[in-house]
Amino acid sequence: MPLPDEPRRAVEAPTALRELEHNVDTGSSGASTTEYSPGTGAQLKRLVVGFVVVLAVAFLISFLVRWYGAHRLASETSALAGEAPPVDVMTVRGGAAGRPLTLPGETAAWYESLIYARVSGYVATWSADIGDHVAAGQVLATIDTPELDADFVAAKAKLTAAQAQVKVKEAEAEFAASTYARWRDSPKGVVSEQEREDKKAGQASSAAALNVARAQVSLAQADVEHLAAFEQFKRVTAPYAGTITERRIDIGNLVNAGSSSTSTPLYRMAQDDPLRVFVAVPQSASSDLMKDGVPVQITSNALAKPITATITRTSSAVDPQARTFRVEIDVPNPVNTLVPGMYVEVGFVLDNSALLQVPAAALVFRSGHPQVAVVNNGDIVHLHDVTIGRDDGNTVELQSGVTEGEHLVLNLSSGVVDGQRVQVRQEGAARTIAAARVP
């Protein structure tokens, strides 16, 4: 029974391929002719056509997918470009009448001194150690000075010799005066004028020699008094009542007089009642704190409760390197609660009657000076120039350019320009930041 056409073609296709392979093999072995089945050409043509159709369909599908994606992206971009950009805003509100400012401070002694030896010698004794509270004039150490002692004895001997020499010159002067008196009163013709003048000159010379001897006594007396004063420095005493903070000597140490680079200080001491507190205040607070009498509060871990005091003095000048000025506060310290060198925190209260405080994120710098973006009731952005009074880092205090109740844009995008409509985010209202008035 003859097969239908399609199944027959399906059977013939493999048969034709086998015959083609057989003919190729035969030709490679030297045969000169190749024979094909009658349906081989039609079958190959149908295969090629089918492959081309598949490629065309795949290309068409890929093209349609890309075209649709590009068209959709362009539509979304156009839609977004036509919408108002969303922004976060904050509302400027009035705050408290004062703003606290806390700065680090350091305690310092009222007096602090390095005590050096005024005479050279060896440490004989010391009677004060670190932490001891000493009174003014109390002996801290004694120094053995053999050379000074020998000089002092020699000076006193010279003084004794000079005083004895004065006695001799006094006797000579008295004798010369009496001799001249006798020759002066002698009758004329008994002595010559030459002898009379000679006796007169002898009297004057004796008087001058007596004056020299007396001057030598005064000089020797000054030397004795000078060395006697140095003898007092053998006892090292406290210049004022205070606390010994450092001892650098021990018995037998050789010490040199003076405070040169080769000299070693014997003690360091400090007077810690009252104490000074030094604070470096930024120049932005100069209008409030560069004056005496401003109240402050001092706190520290060593204090059971804060100490209330006032500014005692200021430097009245700003350090050009740090842009700060020094404030000093005198604090009574009767029970030594504080000691020199401690870290403390000093609290000030600044007057908040002139400026408005806004977040630093509200500032815009586009035209060379600071601005803020104000959103009106129509959601239109307007850039306002502002003047910065103080800059505390996260917050900025403005002197002009904003008023209470205005809405300021936070972190304004560079794509938003003056006069552009924006979309205020609803969640931005929940994050509204109240700006406090600051001096």
C-alpha positions in Angstrom: 0.0 0.0 0.0 1.6 3.3 -1.0 2.5 5.8 1.9 1.1 9.2 2.0 3.3 12.0 0.7 4.4 13.6 4.0 5.5 10.3 5.7 7.2 9.3 2.5 9.1 12.5 2.5 10.1 12.0 6.0 11.4 8.6 5.1 13.1 9.8 2.0 15.0 12.6 3.8 17.2 10.3 5.9 17.6 8.0 2.9 18.8 11.0 0.8 21.2 12.0 3.5 22.7 8.5 3.7 23.1 8.5 -0.1 24.8 11.8 0.0 27.2 10.7 2.6 27.8 7.5 0.6 28.5 9.5 -2.5 30.9 11.9 -0.7 32.8 8.9 0.7 32.9 7.4 -2.8 34.2 10.6 -4.3 36.9 10.9 -1.7 38.1 7.5 -2.8 38.5 8.5 -6.4 35.0 8.2 -7.9 34.3 10.8 -10.6 30.5 11.1 -10.4 28.0 11.8 -7.5 24.4 10.7 -7.6 21.5 12.3 -5.5 18.1 11.1 -4.7 15.3 12.8 -6.6 14.0 14.7 -3.4 17.3 15.8 -1.8 17.3 19.4 -3.2 13.7 20.1 -2.1 14.3 18.9 1.3 17.4 21.1 1.8 15.6 24.1 0.5 12.8 23.6 3.0 15.3 23.3 5.9 17.0 26.5 5.0 13.7 28.4 4.6 12.6 27.1 8.0 15.8 28.2 9.7 15.5 31.7 8.2 12.0 32.0 9.4 13.0 31.1 12.9 15.7 33.8 12.9 13.4 36.4 11.6 10.8 35.6 14.3 13.4 35.8 17.1 14.8 39.1 15.8 11.3 40.5 15.6 10.5 39.5 19.2 13.8 41.0 20.4 13.1 44.2 18.6 9.6 44.5 20.0 10.8 43.9 23.6 13.5 46.6 23.3 11.2 49.1 21.7 8.6 48.6 24.4 11.2 49.1 27.2 12.6 52.2 25.6 9.1 53.6 25.1 8.1 52.9 28.7 11.3 54.5 30.1 10.7 57.6 28.0 7.2 57.8 29.2 8.1 57.4 32.9 11.0 60.0 32.5 8.6 62.5 30.9 6.1 61.9 33.7 8.7 62.4 36.4 10.0 65.5 34.8 6.6 67.1 34.8 6.1 66.4 38.5 7.3 68.8 41.3 10.3 67.4 43.2 9.6 66.3 46.7 11.3 68.1 49.6 11.5 68.0 53.4 10.8 71.2 55.3 11.2 72.5 58.8 9.2 75.3 60.5 11.1 78.1 62.2 9.7 78.6 65.7 10.7 80.7 68.7 12.5 79.1 71.5 13.5 79.7 75.1 15.0 83.1 76.3 18.4 81.6 77.0 20.7 79.0 75.4 23.2 77.0 77.5 26.8 76.8 76.4 29.1 74.3 78.1 32.8 74.4 77.5 35.8 72.5 78.9 38.0 74.3 81.5 41.1 73.6 83.5 41.9 74.5 87.1 45.2 76.3 87.9 46.8 77.3 91.2 46.5 80.8 92.4 50.3 80.8 92.7 52.7 78.1 91.5 56.4 78.4 92.1 59.6 76.5 91.5 61.9 76.9 94.6 65.6 77.1 93.8 68.6 77.4 96.1 70.1 80.9 96.5 73.5 79.5 97.8 75.6 76.6 96.5 76.3 73.6 98.8 75.0 70.3 100.0 71.5 69.4 101.2 71.9 68.9 105.0 68.2 68.3 105.8 64.7 68.5 104.3 61.5 68.6 106.2 58.7 68.9 103.6 57.5 66.3 101.2 54.9 66.2 98.4 51.3 66.8 99.6 52.4 68.7 102.7 50.6 71.9 103.5 53.2 74.4 104.6 52.9 77.9 106.1 54.6 81.0 104.8 58.2 81.2 106.1 58.3 77.5 107.1 61.7 75.9 106.7 61.6 73.3 103.9 65.3 72.3 103.8 68.8 73.4 105.0 71.9 73.6 102.9 75.5 73.1 104.2 77.7 75.8 102.6 81.4 75.4 103.7 82.7 77.9 101.2 80.2 80.5 102.1 80.9 80.0 105.8 84.6 80.5 105.2 84.0 83.7 103.2 81.8 85.0 106.0 84.5 84.4 108.6 87.1 86.1 106.4 84.8 89.1 105.8 84.3 89.6 109.5 88.0 89.4 110.1 88.6 92.1 107.4 86.0 94.2 109.2 87.8 93.9 112.5 91.1 94.8 110.8 89.6 97.8 109.2 88.1 99.0 112.4 91.6 98.7 114.1 93.1 100.6 111.3 90.6 103.4 112.0 91.9 103.6 115.5 95.5 104.0 114.3 94.5 106.7 111.8 92.6 108.5 114.5 95.7 108.6 116.8 97.8 109.8 113.9 95.3 112.5 113.0 95.1 113.7 116.6 98.9 113.9 116.9 99.2 115.7 113.6 96.6 118.2 114.7 98.3 119.0 118.0 101.7 119.4 116.3 100.4 121.8 113.8 98.7 123.8 116.6 102.0 124.2 118.5 103.9 125.2 115.3 101.1 127.5 114.3 101.0 129.3 117.7 104.8 129.6 118.0 106.2 133.2 118.0 107.5 134.5 114.8 111.1 133.9 114.2 111.2 130.7 116.3 110.1 128.4 113.5 110.2 129.1 109.8 107.1 129.4 107.6 108.3 126.4 105.7 108.1 124.2 108.8 104.8 125.7 109.8 103.3 124.8 106.3 104.8 121.3 106.6 103.0 120.7 109.8 99.8 122.0 108.4 100.0 119.6 105.4 100.7 116.7 107.8 97.6 117.4 109.7 95.5 117.4 106.5 97.1 114.2 105.3 96.4 112.5 108.6 92.7 113.6 108.4 92.4 112.2 104.9 94.0 108.9 105.9 91.5 108.7 108.7 88.6 109.1 106.2 90.1 106.4 104.0 90.2 104.0 107.0 86.7 104.7 107.9 85.6 104.1 104.3 87.4 100.7 104.4 85.4 99.9 107.5 82.1 100.7 105.7 83.2 98.5 102.7 84.1 95.6 105.0 80.8 96.1 106.9 78.9 95.8 103.6 80.7 92.6 102.7 79.8 91.1 106.1 76.2 92.1 105.7 76.1 90.7 102.2 77.5 87.3 103.2 75.2 87.4 106.3 72.2 87.7 104.0 73.4 84.7 102.0 73.9 82.8 105.3 70.1 83.2 105.8 69.5 81.4 102.4 71.0 78.3 103.9 67.5 77.8 105.3 65.1 77.2 102.4 61.7 78.6 103.4 58.2 78.6 101.8 57.4 81.9 100.1 53.7 81.6 100.9 51.2 79.2 102.5 50.5 76.4 100.0 51.0 72.7 99.1 54.2 71.0 98.1 53.5 69.4 94.8 57.0 68.2 93.9 60.3 67.4 95.8 63.5 67.0 93.8 66.2 66.8 96.5 67.6 64.4 99.0 70.2 64.6 101.7 73.7 65.0 100.4 72.7 66.3 97.0 74.9 69.1 95.6 72.8 72.1 94.6 73.9 75.2 92.7 72.7 78.7 93.4 70.3 80.3 90.8 67.8 79.1 88.3 70.0 78.5 85.2 69.9 75.4 83.1 72.5 73.7 85.3 70.5 74.3 88.5 67.9 71.9 89.8 64.8 73.2 91.6 64.4 71.9 95.1 60.6 72.1 95.4 57.5 73.0 93.4 54.7 74.3 95.4 51.3 75.9 94.7 48.6 77.9 96.5 45.3 76.2 95.8 42.9 78.5 97.7 41.5 80.2 95.8 41.8 78.4 92.4 41.7 79.8 88.9 39.6 78.2 86.2 40.8 78.9 82.6 38.3 78.5 79.7 38.9 79.0 76.0 35.7 80.6 74.6 34.9 80.8 70.9 34.8 84.2 69.4 31.2 83.8 68.4 30.3 84.2 72.1 32.4 87.3 72.6 29.4 89.7 72.7 28.0 87.8 75.7 31.1 86.4 77.6 33.9 88.9 77.0 33.0 90.9 80.1 33.3 90.4 83.9 30.5 89.3 86.2 28.7 86.9 83.9 27.4 84.0 86.1 28.8 80.5 85.4 28.4 77.0 86.8 31.4 74.7 87.3 30.8 70.9 87.3 33.2 68.0 87.7 33.2 64.4 88.8 35.1 65.5 92.0 32.3 67.8 93.0 29.2 66.7 94.8 27.3 69.7 93.4 28.0 72.4 90.9 29.9 75.5 92.0 28.3 78.8 91.1 30.7 81.7 90.3 31.2 84.6 88.0 33.7 85.6 85.3 36.5 87.4 87.1 38.5 88.6 84.1 38.9 88.0 80.3 41.8 88.4 77.9 39.8 91.1 75.9 41.6 89.8 72.8 41.0 86.8 70.4 43.8 84.4 69.7 44.3 84.6 65.9 45.3 80.9 65.7 42.5 79.3 67.6 39.9 82.1 67.3 39.2 81.9 71.0 39.7 84.2 74.0 40.6 83.3 77.5 38.1 83.6 80.4 39.3 83.3 84.0 37.1 82.4 87.0 38.3 82.6 90.6 36.8 79.9 92.7 37.2 79.6 96.5 38.7 76.2 97.5 38.9 76.1 101.3 38.7 72.3 101.7 40.8 71.5 98.6 37.9 69.9 96.7 39.6 70.9 93.5 43.3 70.6 92.7 45.3 72.4 90.1 45.3 70.7 86.6 41.8 69.2 86.8 39.4 69.0 83.9 36.1 70.7 84.6 33.0 71.7 82.6 32.0 75.4 82.7 28.4 76.2 81.9 27.3 79.6 80.5 23.8 80.9 79.6 23.7 83.0 76.5 21.0 85.6 75.8 18.6 84.3 73.1 16.9 87.5 72.1 18.2 88.4 68.7 18.8 85.4 66.4 16.9 82.3 65.2 18.6 78.9 65.2 18.1 76.6 62.2 19.7 73.3 61.2 22.9 73.5 59.1 21.1 71.4 56.5 18.8 74.3 55.7 21.7 76.5 54.4 22.4 76.8 50.7 25.6 78.2 49.2 25.1 79.1 45.6 25.9 82.7 45.1 29.0 83.0 47.2 27.0 83.8 50.4 24.7 81.8 52.6 21.0 81.4 51.7 17.9 79.5 52.8 15.1 78.1 50.6 11.7 79.3 51.9 8.6 77.5 50.8 5.5 79.7 50.6 1.8 78.7 50.8 1.8 77.9 47.1 4.7 75.4 47.5 7.0 77.7 45.5 10.6 77.9 46.6 12.3 81.3 47.1 16.0 81.7 48.0 16.6 84.3 50.7 20.0 85.7 51.7 20.8 85.3 55.4 23.4 86.5 57.8 25.1 84.0 60.1 25.5 85.1 63.7 27.0 81.9 65.2 27.9 78.5 63.7 27.7 75.6 66.2 28.3 72.8 63.7 24.9 71.1 63.5 23.0 74.3 64.0 23.4 77.8 62.7 22.2 81.0 64.3 20.9 83.6 61.8 20.8 87.3 62.3 18.6 88.1 59.4 16.8 86.6 56.4 14.2 84.4 58.2 11.2 85.0 60.5 9.2 82.7 62.8 6.7 80.5 61.1 8.5 80.2 57.7 9.1 76.8 56.2 12.7 76.1 55.2 13.7 73.3 52.8 16.2 70.8 54.2 19.0 69.5 52.0 17.9 71.4 48.9 18.8 69.6 45.7 20.9 71.4 43.2 18.3 70.8 40.6 15.7 73.0 42.4 15.9 76.7 41.4 14.4 79.9 42.7 10.7 80.1 41.9 10.2 76.4 41.2 7.2 74.5 42.6 8.0 71.7 44.9 6.1 68.9 46.6 6.3 69.0 50.4 6.4 65.5 51.9 3.8 64.7 54.4 6.2 62.9 56.6 8.4 66.1 56.7 5.9 67.7 59.0 6.5 65.0 61.6 10.2 65.9 61.5 9.7 69.6 61.9 12.5 71.2 63.8 11.8 74.1 66.2 14.6 76.7 66.0 15.5 78.4 69.2 16.3 82.1 69.5 19.9 82.7 70.2 21.9 85.9 70.9 
